[in-house]
Amino acid sequence: MKTFYLILIYVVLYLLLPIPFLKHQSTLTKIIFYWLFLNVLIGIYEITMLLGRSHLCNNSYFWTQDFGIGETLTANFWLQGWSEYARFDPRYCQSNNYVHGIELTNVLVSFIPSLLVMKYILTPKPIPPSILKLTILFSLIQFIATFIYYVTGLSSYNYKYWIYAIFDLPWLIMPLITIIWVLQIKITI
């Protein structure tokens, strides 16, 4: 099956699976939940990239390859995706480039807090103030790291693959929306 269709299947599952658990939440809370869920998935993806950096830039075309569904659960599949992304941003092919540090920062800063906030969204318990403060902190760090990533990459991007720059925009927008969401919760507590 072509990679595009497999990714499409994952996106549909990503969008549909949480629906029964979120039916009593506000629209903004649902958006935040999906954002946090994406953070967790991206964290796993970033860990795969960091562990397989030496195999990152192999020049194969990810979107046109054939993979079995079982292969999508392997590190090789996701490394192929990073290889495709490295066409847009060649800094990923450099072994000691700071973009790897930005990716690691995202994993370390947002993975566990995202899971914690998701847990509280799915339960009727209010989110503790300490978790809300942590959410603001990791959202600010995500925003700043993404801003640095964009500004420092302007000269190295391969604009033939400009669509990947659009894929990164949520990491500038959603941390700010998450902070607004947290501030609304704190006001209503």
N, C-alpha and C positions, 0 to 999 in steps of 0.2 A: 504494500500500500504506500502511496506517495506520502512523504513527510507532511505536506500541507494538510492532507486529510486527517492524518493522525493527530496533528496539533489541533485541528478544528474539533475533533472528538474530545480532546482534553479540555478545550475551552468550554464546550457545551457542558461537559460534566462539572467543570469548575463553577459554572454559572447556575446549574440546576441543583446540585447536591445540597447546598445549604438552605435552599428555599423553605423547606418545612420547619426548620429550626429558627427561622427569622421572621415568621409571619406576624409576630406581635411587636416588632421593632419599628422605629421610625425609618423613613427613607434614608436619612443621613447615617443612621447607625448601620443600616444594611450596606451602604456604600463603604463605610469604614471597615465593616467586617470583611467585605470582599477585598479591600485594600490590604488588610492585615493577613488574610489568607494568602494573597498573592505574595506578600513579603515572606511568608514562611516557604512557599514553593520556590520563590526566587532565591531564598537563602540556601535551599538544597541544591539548586542549580549552580549558585556561585561556589559552593563547597566543591561540587564536581569539577568546576573549571579550575579552582585553585589547586586541587589535588592532581589534575591532569594537564597542567600548564604546558608541559613539554610536548604534548600531542595536539596543541591547540590550533596551529596554523598549517593545515594540510591541503588547502586549496580545493577541496571538494565542494560541490554545490549541495548544500543541505536540503533545500526545498524540493529538489528534483530526484533525490535518492529514494529507493524503495527500502522500507523497513517493515518487519513484522511487528505486530502489536507487542509481543513479548520483548522485542529489541528496544522498545521505547522505555523500558524499565532499566536499561543498562547505562552505565556511565558513558560508553562510547557514543550512544545516540545523542546525549546532551552535550558532549564535547564537540560533536559535529555541528550542533547549533551554535556553540560559542565560536567555532571556526568561521561559520558564516558571519557572525557578528563582527569578528576580527577583520573582515573585509572592509567594513565601515570604519572601524577604529583600529588601525594597525598597532597601536600601543599595546594591545593584548598579545602580540607576537613577540614583544620584547620581554626577555625573562625577568628583568629586575625593574620593571616600570611601576610607578606608583599607582596606576589604575588597579593593579592587583591588590594593593593596600586599601584602596577605596572600596573594592568589592568585599574584602575581608572585614573592613569596618562595618559595612552594611549588615553582614551576617552576625557579627558579634554584638552589634548595637540593637538590631531590630528583631532577630529571630525569637528569642525567649520572651521579650515583652509583647510581641505580636501574639504569641500563643496564650499568654496570660490574659490579655485584653479580650481575645476571642472567647476564652473560657468564661469570662464574666459576662460578655454579651449573650452567651447561650444560656446562662443561668439567671434566675430572678434576683440574685444578690447584687447590691450596688457595687460599683467598682471602687476599691479603696483609694483614698487620696494619694497614697504612695505610688500606686500603679498609674494613676492619672499623671502624676508628675513625671514618672519614668516615660510615659507615652509622649509627653511634651518634649522631653529631653531627646529621645531617639528620633522624633520627628524633625526637630531642629538639626540634629546631626545629619540625618538623611538629606535634608534640604541643602545644607552647607556643602556636604560631600558631592552632591549632584551638581551644584553650582560650580564648584571647583573643577569637577570632571568636564563640564561643558566648556568653561572658559579656557582651561588648559588644553583642550582637545581641538579647538577651532582650527588650528594650523595643520593638524595631522589627519583630520577626517577625510575619508574618501567619499565625496558628495555624490558619487554614482549610486551609493547605497544610502541616500538621505532618509529613507523610510525608517531606518533604525534610530535616527535622531528623534523622530516622532515617538517611537516606542519608549524612549527615555523620559519624555515629558511628564508622565505621572509622578516621577520621583522629584519633580520640582513642585507640582501642583498639590498632590495628595498629602504630603506632610503638613502643608499649610491648612488644608481642609481638616486634617486630623486634629491639629491644634485648636481650631475653631470649635470642633466637636467636643473636645475635652473641656474647653472653657465654658461651653453651654451646659455640660454635665455639672461642672463645679458650681455654676450659678444656680442650677435647679436643686442641688443637694441641700 
